[in-house]
Amino acid sequence: MGLVTMSPRELERLALMRRIAERRTTQRLAAEQLGLTVRQVERLHAAYKARGAEGLVSRKRGAPSNRRLPPELRELAIKLVRGRYPRHPAYEFDGSPRLSILLPTRSK
């Protein structure tokens, strides 16, 4: 078993799944604590039994967003922002999502 990176929410789920496995709590109580249904906790517990801690980690992690802009449009937006606001610190692009506030949202 390798290193597993988990969010705080996933760590909380892991602790509760261990308690369920040790029969120190019930799935119903775990569901209440997590704000989930009993059925969702059953699914989480099955994933935990099958794959361990990795079963609780979102499989979406690391996948590109469906809302990601095409690279050409992203570069154009960065170029326009830098050209218009060259010294304004709020618009410095460092790879953080702050740039998204400057871009129009896509209509559905």
C-alpha positions as CSV (number, residue, x, y, z in Angstrom):
1,M,0.0,0.0,0.0
2,G,1.4,3.4,-1.0
3,L,0.9,6.9,0.2
4,V,-2.7,8.1,0.0
5,T,-3.5,11.8,0.0
6,M,-6.8,12.5,1.7
7,S,-8.9,15.6,2.2
8,P,-10.2,16.4,5.7
9,R,-13.6,15.1,4.7
10,E,-12.1,11.9,3.5
11,L,-10.1,11.5,6.7
12,E,-13.3,11.9,8.8
13,R,-14.9,9.2,6.6
14,L,-11.9,6.9,7.1
15,A,-12.1,7.3,10.9
16,L,-15.8,6.4,10.8
17,M,-15.3,3.4,8.5
18,R,-12.6,2.1,10.9
19,R,-15.1,2.5,13.8
20,I,-17.7,0.6,11.8
21,A,-15.3,-2.2,10.9
22,E,-14.3,-2.5,14.6
23,R,-18.1,-2.5,15.4
24,R,-17.7,0.5,17.7
25,T,-20.4,2.5,15.8
26,T,-23.2,1.7,13.4
27,Q,-23.7,2.8,9.8
28,R,-26.8,4.7,10.9
29,L,-24.8,6.8,13.4
30,A,-22.0,7.3,10.9
31,A,-24.5,8.5,8.4
32,E,-25.9,11.1,10.8
33,Q,-22.4,12.3,11.7
34,L,-21.4,12.6,8.0
35,G,-24.7,14.1,6.9
36,L,-25.3,11.2,4.4
37,T,-27.9,8.5,4.0
38,V,-27.4,5.0,5.4
39,R,-27.2,3.8,1.8
40,Q,-24.3,6.1,1.0
41,V,-22.5,4.9,4.1
42,E,-23.1,1.3,3.0
43,R,-21.5,2.1,-0.3
44,L,-18.5,3.9,1.4
45,H,-18.0,1.0,3.8
46,A,-18.1,-1.5,0.9
47,A,-15.5,0.6,-0.9
48,Y,-13.4,0.7,2.2
49,K,-13.6,-3.0,2.7
50,A,-12.6,-3.6,-0.9
51,R,-9.8,-1.1,-1.4
52,G,-9.0,0.3,2.0
53,A,-8.4,4.0,2.5
54,E,-8.0,4.4,-1.3
55,G,-11.7,3.4,-1.7
56,L,-12.7,6.6,0.1
57,V,-10.7,8.9,-2.0
58,S,-12.5,10.7,-4.9
59,R,-11.5,9.1,-8.2
60,K,-12.1,12.5,-9.8
61,R,-9.1,13.9,-8.2
62,G,-6.4,15.0,-10.7
63,A,-8.8,14.8,-13.6
64,P,-9.1,18.0,-15.7
65,S,-12.2,20.1,-15.1
66,N,-15.1,19.9,-17.6
67,R,-15.2,23.7,-17.4
68,R,-11.6,24.1,-18.4
69,L,-10.9,26.7,-21.0
70,P,-9.1,25.7,-24.2
71,P,-5.4,26.5,-23.8
72,E,-5.4,29.1,-26.6
73,L,-8.3,31.1,-24.9
74,R,-6.6,30.8,-21.5
75,E,-3.4,32.2,-22.9
76,L,-5.2,35.0,-24.7
77,A,-7.0,35.9,-21.4
78,I,-3.8,36.0,-19.5
79,K,-2.2,38.2,-22.2
80,L,-5.1,40.6,-22.1
81,V,-5.1,40.9,-18.3
82,R,-1.4,41.4,-18.1
83,G,-1.6,44.0,-20.8
84,R,-4.4,46.0,-19.2
85,Y,-3.3,45.7,-15.6
86,P,0.5,45.3,-15.6
87,R,1.1,46.4,-12.1
88,H,-2.1,45.6,-10.2
89,P,-1.3,42.8,-7.7
90,A,-4.8,41.3,-7.8
91,Y,-4.4,40.5,-11.4
92,E,-0.9,39.0,-11.3
93,F,-1.3,35.5,-12.8
94,D,0.5,32.9,-10.7
95,G,-1.5,29.8,-11.7
96,S,-4.2,30.3,-9.1
97,P,-7.9,30.3,-10.0
98,R,-8.2,34.1,-9.4
99,L,-8.1,34.6,-13.1
100,S,-11.4,32.9,-13.5
101,I,-13.2,35.9,-12.0
102,L,-12.1,38.0,-15.0
103,L,-13.5,35.6,-17.6
104,P,-17.1,35.4,-18.7
105,T,-19.0,32.3,-17.7
106,R,-20.1,30.0,-20.4
107,S,-23.8,30.0,-21.1
108,K,-25.5,26.6,-21.2
